[in-house]
Amino acid sequence: TFFMVGGAIMLFTCFTASYLVRRESADWAKLALPPILWVNTAVIVLSSLTLEAARLVKPAASRRWVGVTIGLGALFVVGQVIAWRELALKGVFATTDPHASFFYMLTGVHAVHIAAGIAVLAYAFRRAGRAPLGLCAAWWHVVGAAWVWVAVLISVL
């Protein structure tokens, strides 16, 4: 898990560097982002709290909180799909302009990382409190923090 966390951090660090260099080009146009991205940010932060709740309760009760975290992760992915659809309805696609390209790439890669986290949490859920949640939580919190960074990056910078 630590190699996966390190790899994810390095990946998003490289994406950030590329984004910051590319946005200085003359053809950069700021993209009007769908408001659902801020709802998604709240959802992913809440999911970290529910996963921590799973770690703090007795093993038998942790299953419920892991299930809530999985549900919030799935809700996050659905929110991403809604954001992509909103942009597509406005005629904004990955090939529209550089900012749109980064938006789709960053949010798509992040959604894949969330899906991986959901898979790991589903394993922990099936183990019904017998699987240690520490490594799952490390991954989930790093991916959640990565989302907060991506949201700030694509909306503010």
Sequence and secondary structure as in RCSB ss.txt:
>XXXX:A:sequence
TFFMVGGAIMLFTCFTASYLVRRESADWAKLALPPILWVNTAVIVLSSLTLEAARLVKPAASRRWVGVTIGLGAL
FVVGQVIAWRELALKGVFATTDPHASFFYMLTGVHAVHIAAGIAVLAYAFRRAGRAPLGLCAAWWHVVGAAWVWV
AVLISVL
>XXXX:A:secstr
 HHHHHHHHHHHHHHHHHHHHHTTSTT       THHHHHHHHHHHHHHHHHHHHHS HHHHHHHHHHHHHHHHH
HHHHHHHHHHHHHHTT  TTT HHHHHHHHHHHHHHHHHHHHHHHHHHHHHTTT S  HHHHHHHHHHHHHHHHH
HHHHHT 
